[in-house]
Amino acid sequence: MQKSAATSYAKPSPEGPWVGRSIERVEDGALLTGRGRFIDDLGVDTGTLHAAILRSPHAHADVLSIDTVTARSVPGVFAILTGAEIKACTASLVVGVKAPVECWPIAVGRVRYVGEPVAVVVASDRYKAEDAVDLIDVRYAVRPAAVDPLSSIAPLAPLLHDGFPGNIASDRHFRYGDPEAAFAGAVHRVSIDIRYPRNSCTPIETYGVVAAYSPSDDAFDILANFQGPFSIHAVISRALKVPGNRLRLRTPPDSGGSFGVKQGVFPYIVLIAAAARMAGRPVKWIEDRLEHLSASTSATNRATTLSAAVDSNGQIRALDWDQIEDCGAHLRAPEPATLYRMHGNLTGAYDIRHLAVRNRVVVTNKTPTGLNRGFGGPQVYFALERLVQRIAVELGLDPLDVIRRNLVPSDAFPYRTASGALLDSGDYSAGIDLGAGEGGLDELKRRRDAARAQGRLYGIGYAAVVEPSVSNMGYITTVLTPAERRKAGPKNGAQATATVAIDPVGAVSVHVASVPQGQGHRTVISQVIADIFGIAPAEVRVNTEVDTAKDAWSIASGNYASRFAAAVAGTTKIAADRLAARLARTAASQLNIDVSDIVFRKGRVGSATNPDNSLSFSRVAALSHWSPGSLPDDVGQTIRETAFWTPPQLTPPDDEDHINSSLCHGFIFDFCGVEVDRITGAARIDRYVTMHDCGKILHPAMVEGQIRGGFGQGLGAALLEEFCYAPDGSFLSGTFADYLVPTATEIPEPIIVHMETLSPFTPLGAKGVGEGNCMSTPVCIANAVADALGEKDIELPLVPAKLAAFIHGEEIAAPASMRISPPPAAKSGERNLHGEGRERIDAAPAAVWAMLLDPNTLQTVIPGCHSVEKISDTHFRADVTIGIGPVKGPYRAEVKLSDLEPPHAVTLAGFAEGVLGFGSGQGRIILTPDRDGGTTLDYKYDAAIGGKVAGIGGRLLDGAARVVIAQFFASLARHAGGGNEPSGGLLSKLRNLVRRRQ
Amino acid sequence: MPLLNSSQRHRVGFSLNGHSVEGDAEPRVLLTDFLRHEIGATGTHVGCEHGVCGACTVTVDGMLTRACLTLAVQIEGCDVRTVEGLATAPDRLSILQAAFRRNHALQCGFCTAGILMSLDAFLREVPTPAEDQIRDLLSGHLCRCTGYTPIVRAALEAAAELASRQPAVQSHHV
């Protein structure tokens, strides 16, 4: 991997403008010294209580009862709220499609995903709240779960919501140009089926909410590390049943990353605000990591079939998209936006005039989806760029030739795509030339050829991607039919706001409603202002927090859709330019020169032609405070200027469903060389080149920071990250040891290449750059792996086991002598156990049979058993405590006996449930008399583990469950006076197990 | 170690960045919660509470420690160092912190405290590290913003500067 990054932008001279320079960030001093002000760092009002949430262990179940009596008796507990209480004081969250469904921030009568809130405990501190959570007794009746998007829409699949028949929330067909004729007349039809997995950009700071309610004002005051869009403010106020002016929503000064994810805090804002109202005290809640991974939000997983009508030279005449979008258990605002964000860009960087689209939105028993960096781009480009690679393979062409042949021509901008996006500017073929040249494509091909000559598995992948930014707030209405849209009224635009203020000593402050989570907005804004007023960036103070009670804001406010550089920084320029024009007229009148001669330079305002004739900036700037009468009559004030800006290009969808879904369109060309290890299947990135055209570069180091960060997350999505669910909907990725985020040893340094084609539609010529590599990198790496292996069906993440299966075929089971127990279930993501064992017992089968049916014996032999209650001759209920290492918890177990053949065989079916999760299993026991008057007991079982335990290191727990099952029979044998010597405690058995597995 | 009562708060006295401090904690209280909410030192962050993300890394008697896997009562009498103690004065940055700022080695800054603590301790042990060693050390920390390269560069730059025996105090203002 090459270590240095090639850059093609020129370094500006020290005398030049501040914009375009990589100055040090104003944010960093506090962050580096531990003085950041993140939500959990801030003090709270005296009397603030703390919330903990009881969550569903089941993917799909009816809630039969919730017993909170014991939990309420915990000292320090103030209130326990369940779905019934929350429902009584809130309204359903609005749903993005027209359907008779409700969406609550807590389960109401039924749970639909693992981790769905079931009860909220409010107590004097978090530890006590969690104590009480463990004491709430919930009875569930488990329903079958719909987990996979394709099987969820199959006939007879379990239904989630009556209002979504067949689990389909929306099914729309679109047609642009004449796709049928194009397919009919094409020489080739090339198709690809894609399954894009579930993942998330997972910020390191989790969600946080502090909410207070004033009964006298009927108003909420809420602090949350929410990131926007503030259209959600309307959703929250409606759910809390107050007008918007009685919902004060504030954001903390610092936020520990978001990448879209912190949009998903809003259901918890409603939940905690309702809890504060009912508890009569302010309530604070900080999410923990298990909660975040299992139940915050995620990107959508999507099943796509994409076909192209292709000429013999590789020219694509038409595309046919069939997308099935999995939004999880509830369609939370703004979903199904992930599916429609890219609607104008379904032809990518290509000039394709004919397009057919079918978009289905489906619900499954998984965590509801929401914003996530790339937002729809990764899913679309994975299909589109894999298809382009397949066209090259099937037609025997070079993939880069196929890309070049289909690009939007350089002289066609602004270019209107078939589905309505207006590509503002670009020179895609020049970008490819630049990237291929500076990134050393020819040399990379030689490396590939040399590697292949040695028999190594080496491939090159490409991706050409148009990166949309500054979302049209109306694109989501494309999910509605034109008739539904007419009824609902038009939605469009993207209002950005900025306020520039000058104080009585001429110091400049700026407020923007941009809510950054580490993107350095305060620094860039200070550069923009410094250039306009001729002062240093350090003299400008910028505030990026939002307080909806006091600040200028609108529905588009917030930090998403890569809108900062293009929209927010640009709007700041507009506000500052207006003030500067008035200050120039003031200075011209004071200096008695023509306003056209005025310049702002080095802290002074004065004559361009006579540098000696000038005033200090602060003196001119302060005049409006101290001597308003000195200002020319029609200048008005120069104290504060708020600008609103919305681009006119962002129009609502038309009656033919054309939608300009975004304002700006950057261009990315990526290529990479990847070697797959023949033995292990590990993919190693030999070189990664990423060429970006994001328009005007405001701060080169921050642009590269966005590219590297997006690349790291794209690489994680390509190679490591997936939220895994078991077939019953159990969540299996609840820790950072299960959900693997790339570290410094996995992320190589990409070669970054820049070009700058300014956007004609934005005040500074800038476009977004934050999301591009999340769109381009997963498919670029997948294309390289496809090229290395010569395979078609490449599914992310490309973990070594998956690639090894391509190379070696399915893994062969270990020889019997090497097995520690029957082989674990081979299917990825499954948490099922199968096992068998044998014990010898010094008692005749009839005696053993009697023991198995005797509650007193069972109580003695079941590990950790406190009591056994006999419900009937074949039905027992037991309370047990099972400890696995430090994770120890009480479980309620039900055991039923069936297929009784006394005294020879019996089937035991058991279900155990506790705060840590649940397990269910079925086993057949066979008793055979032996020659010494004893019994040989053989058992075979199938078991499954779900709930919290399944999400936190299931690998360890599988072994532990086997030990517990074996312990039961060994203990039974000992109880009867036989069996093997106990081989130590559970811990030592676990240790042995782990040692043997290494 | 004295026998502790699980239902009582116990007085815990220790040295925090060279200053004697004390506070009360139940035996089950994590060091992260204790430092942040009892002592008021909020620079140490909580990212996962299971020892993987590294955001809460501090040193206890010179040893790198995950504060989220440590109980507050365990640090009785110990010398605890956190990110708040890295700079020599409130308006200055350490050589390592200044290198982070120059290299844009942080974005949201949430994981940064733990990374600084690990690198600060590491560079004392290994004054002239190779890039691979830095990356290996950093593999104990998760950063979602930067892609790590600027952190590696900052660490190498700081190591070079520290090795050149410049005066340890920098004139950078916060």
Contacts between the chains, C-beta under 8 A, distances in Angstrom:
chain1	res1	chain2	res2	distance
A	3	B	131	7.7
A	22	B	104	7.3
A	24	B	101	5.2
A	24	B	102	6.6
A	25	B	101	7.0
A	25	B	104	7.0
A	27	B	109	7.1
A	28	B	100	7.1
A	28	B	101	4.4
A	28	B	106	6.3
A	28	B	109	7.3
A	29	B	93	7.1
A	29	B	101	7.3
A	29	B	173	7.7
A	29	B	174	3.6
A	30	B	174	7.2
A	31	B	106	5.9
A	31	B	108	8.0
A	31	B	109	3.0
A	31	B	112	5.9
A	32	B	83	7.9
A	32	B	93	6.1
A	32	B	97	4.3
A	32	B	100	5.7
A	32	B	101	6.4
A	32	B	106	6.9
A	32	B	109	7.3
A	32	B	112	6.4
A	32	B	116	7.0
A	32	B	174	7.9
A	33	B	43	7.2
A	33	B	83	6.9
A	33	B	84	6.8
A	33	B	86	7.2
A	33	B	87	5.5
A	33	B	90	7.8
A	33	B	93	7.1
A	33	B	97	6.9
A	33	B	174	6.2
A	34	B	41	7.3
A	34	B	42	7.2
A	34	B	43	2.0
A	34	B	44	7.3
A	34	B	82	6.6
A	34	B	83	4.0
A	34	B	84	4.2
A	34	B	113	5.8
A	35	B	43	6.9
A	35	B	84	7.9
A	36	B	43	7.5
A	36	B	109	5.4
A	36	B	110	7.6
A	38	B	42	7.8
A	38	B	45	7.3
A	38	B	110	6.7
A	40	B	36	7.2
A	40	B	42	7.5
A	40	B	46	7.3
A	41	B	36	7.5
A	41	B	42	3.8
A	126	B	33	7.9
A	127	B	26	7.2
A	127	B	28	6.8
A	127	B	29	7.1
A	201	B	144	6.4
A	202	B	144	6.5
A	203	B	108	7.3
A	203	B	110	7.4
A	203	B	144	5.9
A	204	B	45	7.6
A	204	B	47	4.3
A	204	B	53	5.8
A	204	B	55	5.8
A	204	B	108	7.6
A	204	B	110	4.8
A	204	B	111	4.9
A	204	B	142	6.2
A	204	B	143	7.3
A	204	B	144	5.8
A	205	B	45	7.2
A	205	B	47	7.0
A	205	B	108	7.2
A	205	B	110	4.6
A	206	B	47	7.8
A	254	B	108	7.4
A	254	B	109	6.8
A	254	B	110	8.0
A	255	B	108	6.7
A	256	B	45	7.1
A	256	B	47	8.0
A	256	B	108	4.9
A	256	B	109	7.4
A	256	B	110	3.0
A	256	B	111	7.8
A	257	B	107	7.5
A	257	B	108	4.3
A	257	B	110	6.1
A	257	B	144	5.2
A	257	B	145	5.8
A	259	B	144	6.9
A	288	B	49	6.0
A	289	B	47	7.0
A	289	B	48	4.2
A	289	B	49	5.9
A	289	B	50	6.7
A	289	B	53	7.8
A	517	B	108	5.3
A	518	B	106	7.6
A	518	B	107	3.6
A	518	B	108	2.8
A	518	B	109	6.4
A	518	B	110	7.7
A	518	B	145	5.3
A	519	B	107	6.6
A	520	B	107	7.1
A	701	B	104	4.6
A	702	B	104	6.9
A	704	B	104	8.0
A	705	B	104	5.5
A	705	B	107	6.0
A	705	B	145	7.3
A	705	B	146	6.3
A	705	B	147	8.0
A	705	B	150	7.0
A	708	B	146	6.2
A	708	B	147	3.3
A	708	B	149	5.9
A	708	B	150	7.3
A	709	B	107	6.6
A	709	B	144	7.2
A	709	B	145	4.8
A	709	B	146	5.8
A	709	B	147	5.3
A	711	B	147	5.7
A	712	B	144	7.5
A	712	B	146	7.5
A	712	B	147	3.9
A	712	B	148	7.1
A	713	B	144	6.9
A	735	B	48	7.2
A	735	B	50	5.4
A	735	B	52	6.8
A	736	B	48	5.2
A	736	B	50	7.0
A	736	B	52	3.7
A	736	B	53	5.8
A	736	B	142	6.6
A	737	B	50	7.3
A	737	B	52	5.8
A	741	B	142	5.1
A	741	B	144	7.0
A	743	B	138	6.8
A	743	B	139	4.1
A	743	B	140	7.8
A	743	B	141	7.3
A	743	B	142	6.7
A	743	B	148	7.5
A	744	B	134	7.6
A	744	B	135	4.3
A	744	B	136	7.9
A	744	B	138	3.7
A	744	B	139	5.5
A	744	B	141	7.6
A	744	B	148	4.0
A	744	B	151	7.2
A	744	B	152	6.6
A	745	B	135	5.1
A	745	B	136	6.4
A	745	B	138	7.8
A	745	B	139	4.6
A	747	B	147	5.4
A	747	B	148	5.5
A	747	B	149	7.6
A	749	B	147	7.8
A	749	B	149	4.6
A	750	B	147	7.9
A	952	B	50	7.8
